[in-house]
């Protein structure tokens, strides 16, 4: 079975398009930031990240 996975668009500090990945692996939530970068999120993107983490947590608990 494929583990749940989400990609959230963001930018790095230099304005380049990046993504934060959220996945569920072996009953745990894994948050992967852009490689070698920081993730810069707008207020709307932080709300989306919160909803995604909530769903991932539910999926992990049910797994």
Number of C-alpha atoms within 10 A of each C-alpha: 3 6 12 14 14 17 14 16 16 21 18 16 12 9 10 9 13 19 19 20 17 20 21 23 16 9 16 14 21 16 13 12 16 16 10 7 12 15 19 20 19 11 9 9 14 14 12 15 20 12 12 19 19 13 16 23 18 14 18 18 12 8 12
